[in-house]
Amino acid sequence: MGEPLLAPTLDSTRRAVGAMRAWVVSAPATYLWLLIIHVTTLDMYVRLTADERVAFLRRQSTNLHNLDTRPLWVMPASAVWAEGWHVIRFVVILTALCAVAERWVGTRRMLTVAALGHVGATCISQALVLVRIHEGTLAESARLQVDVGPSYGYMAVAGLLFHGIAGRWRWAYAVGLALYVGLPLLSQRDVTATGHLCAALIGLCCHRFARGRPRWDPDAWWRGRRATRSAGDAVGATSGGS
């Protein structure tokens, strides 16, 4: 008697696992990026003490010192390390932004926008750090600050996704994005908040990458869902009546 009751649960689990696998396969670059971040961060936390981690991340960071001495190494390396256990949050953010964008515009275009955001936001934000050091509003030690993580890349992708939303909802998305990058900049005014704003603006400027791609209209999607549900109710009522 337990088997008939268990069968729907097993079928639902298989369908959920199949849908999850299909989603991951459809965005390979996003989940490879996530895997690398998890592996490198876990290895760092297993092998190194707290002080050693700070020193190690400083060597991988896109700070002024490293950009001056070995830019070709730290520019890509800084995107695959995380400071602290933000890796769990990255699963949600990269799935919501990069995986969606990769499925929408393709792997090559998504990675190009992420790279432009990472490199561009890094250069602009560190240039501002250099200006503030010369003005005396920042200490010389700011040349060695830790600045690692994928956030500049995925914020550029967030800017790109503005061009994938149709109707009034794209402006609601723009307001939400502006608040997300603007409020920390007003309250903290640090290099990371500046970089996030720059990356989002770079992504907004990448509208050519979205040319010819369909836009998602939440209003049309919801109307379609309601129509499908109404049609299903009508069929169910007809079947029940007969």
C-alpha positions in Angstrom: 0.0 0.0 0.0 3.0 2.3 0.6 4.3 1.9 -3.0 1.4 3.7 -4.8 1.7 6.6 -2.3 5.5 6.7 -2.7 5.5 6.7 -6.5 4.2 10.3 -7.1 6.9 11.5 -4.6 9.6 9.7 -6.5 8.4 10.9 -9.9 8.3 14.5 -8.6 11.8 14.1 -7.2 13.1 12.7 -10.6 11.5 15.5 -12.5 13.0 18.1 -10.1 16.4 16.6 -10.4 16.1 16.4 -14.2 15.0 20.0 -14.4 17.9 21.1 -12.2 20.4 19.1 -14.3 19.0 20.6 -17.5 19.3 24.1 -16.0 22.9 23.6 -15.0 23.8 22.1 -18.4 22.2 25.0 -20.2 24.5 27.5 -18.4 27.9 25.7 -18.2 30.2 28.7 -17.9 28.2 30.0 -14.9 28.4 26.8 -12.9 32.0 26.1 -13.9 32.8 29.6 -12.5 30.9 28.8 -9.3 32.7 25.4 -9.0 36.1 27.1 -9.3 35.2 29.7 -6.6 34.1 26.9 -4.3 37.1 24.8 -4.8 39.6 27.6 -4.4 37.9 29.1 -1.4 37.5 25.7 0.4 41.2 24.9 -0.3 42.3 28.3 1.1 40.2 27.9 4.3 41.4 24.3 4.8 45.2 25.0 4.3 45.7 28.5 5.7 45.3 30.3 9.0 43.3 33.6 9.2 46.5 35.7 8.9 47.8 33.6 6.0 44.5 34.0 4.2 44.6 37.8 4.3 48.2 37.7 3.0 47.3 35.2 0.3 44.2 37.2 -0.8 46.2 40.4 -0.9 48.5 38.7 -3.5 45.5 37.7 -5.6 43.8 41.1 -5.3 43.4 43.7 -8.0 44.9 46.4 -5.8 47.1 49.2 -7.1 50.3 47.3 -6.2 49.4 44.1 -8.0 48.0 46.0 -11.0 51.3 47.7 -11.3 53.5 44.7 -10.9 51.5 41.7 -12.3 48.2 42.8 -13.9 47.9 39.9 -16.3 47.8 37.5 -13.3 45.7 39.2 -10.8 43.0 40.4 -13.2 41.6 36.9 -13.9 42.8 35.4 -10.6 40.9 37.9 -8.5 37.6 36.7 -10.0 37.8 33.2 -8.7 38.6 33.8 -5.0 36.2 34.9 -2.3 37.0 36.8 0.9 35.0 35.0 3.6 32.2 32.5 3.1 30.2 34.5 0.6 30.3 31.5 -1.7 26.8 30.4 -0.6 25.4 33.8 -1.6 27.2 33.5 -4.9 25.3 30.4 -5.8 22.0 32.4 -5.6 23.3 35.5 -7.3 25.1 33.8 -10.2 22.2 31.6 -10.8 19.8 34.5 -10.8 22.0 36.7 -13.0 24.7 34.9 -14.9 22.9 31.6 -15.6 19.8 33.5 -16.8 21.9 35.8 -19.0 23.9 32.8 -20.3 20.7 31.1 -21.4 19.4 34.3 -22.9 22.4 35.7 -24.9 24.7 32.6 -24.9 27.9 31.7 -23.1 30.3 33.8 -25.1 28.3 37.0 -24.8 27.7 36.6 -21.1 31.3 35.9 -20.4 32.4 38.9 -22.5 30.1 41.3 -20.5 31.3 39.8 -17.2 34.9 40.3 -18.3 34.3 43.8 -19.4 32.6 44.6 -16.1 35.4 43.0 -14.1 38.2 44.7 -15.9 36.5 48.0 -16.4 35.2 48.4 -12.9 38.5 47.4 -11.4 40.4 49.9 -13.5 38.0 52.8 -12.7 37.7 52.1 -9.0 41.4 51.6 -8.5 42.1 54.8 -10.5 39.9 56.6 -8.0 41.8 55.0 -5.1 45.0 56.4 -6.6 43.5 59.9 -6.9 42.4 59.8 -3.2 45.9 58.6 -2.1 47.4 61.6 -4.0 44.9 63.9 -2.4 45.7 62.6 1.0 42.2 61.3 1.8 43.4 57.7 1.7 46.5 56.2 3.3 49.3 54.7 1.2 48.3 51.3 2.6 45.3 51.4 0.3 47.6 50.3 -2.4 47.7 46.9 -0.8 44.0 46.4 0.1 42.1 43.2 -0.6 39.8 43.4 -3.6 38.8 39.9 -4.8 35.6 38.1 -5.9 33.2 37.8 -8.9 31.0 40.7 -8.0 32.1 43.2 -10.6 31.5 40.5 -13.3 28.0 39.6 -12.2 27.0 43.2 -11.6 27.9 44.0 -15.2 25.6 41.0 -16.2 22.9 42.5 -14.0 23.2 45.7 -16.0 22.9 43.7 -19.2 19.7 42.0 -18.0 17.9 45.4 -18.0 17.7 45.0 -21.8 16.1 41.6 -21.5 12.9 42.8 -19.7 10.0 44.3 -21.5 7.3 46.8 -20.5 7.1 48.6 -17.2 9.0 46.0 -15.4 12.3 46.9 -16.9 12.0 50.3 -15.2 11.1 48.6 -11.9 14.2 46.5 -12.4 16.3 49.6 -13.1 15.1 51.2 -9.9 15.9 48.1 -7.9 19.4 47.9 -9.5 20.0 51.6 -8.8 19.1 51.2 -5.2 21.3 48.0 -4.8 24.4 49.8 -6.2 23.6 53.3 -5.0 22.7 53.0 -1.4 26.0 51.3 -0.4 27.9 53.9 -2.3 26.2 56.7 -0.4 26.8 55.1 3.0 30.2 53.5 2.5 31.9 55.2 -0.4 34.5 52.4 -0.6 36.2 50.8 -3.6 33.8 47.9 -3.8 30.7 50.0 -3.8 32.3 52.2 -6.5 33.2 49.1 -8.5 29.7 47.8 -8.4 28.2 51.0 -9.7 30.8 51.1 -12.5 30.2 47.5 -13.4 26.4 47.9 -13.6 26.9 50.9 -15.9 29.2 49.0 -18.1 26.6 46.2 -18.4 23.9 48.8 -19.3 26.2 50.0 -22.1 26.4 46.5 -23.5 23.0 46.7 -25.2 24.5 45.5 -28.5 25.0 42.1 -26.9 21.2 41.8 -26.4 20.3 42.8 -30.0 18.0 40.2 -31.6 17.3 38.4 -28.3 13.8 38.0 -27.0 12.6 40.1 -24.0 10.8 38.7 -21.1 7.4 40.4 -20.4 6.2 39.5 -16.9 2.7 40.8 -17.7 2.4 38.6 -20.8 3.8 35.6 -18.8 1.3 36.0 -16.1 -1.6 36.3 -18.5 -0.4 33.1 -20.2 -0.3 31.3 -16.8 -3.8 32.5 -16.0 -5.1 31.4 -19.4 -3.6 28.0 -19.0 -5.0 27.6 -15.5 -8.4 28.7 -16.7 -8.3 26.2 -19.6 -7.3 23.4 -17.2 -10.1 24.3 -14.8 -12.6 24.3 -17.7 -11.4 20.8 -18.9 -11.6 19.5 -15.4 -15.1 20.8 -15.0 -16.2 19.3 -18.3 -14.7 15.9 -17.4 -16.3 16.0 -13.9 -19.7 16.9 -15.4 -19.6 14.1 -17.9 
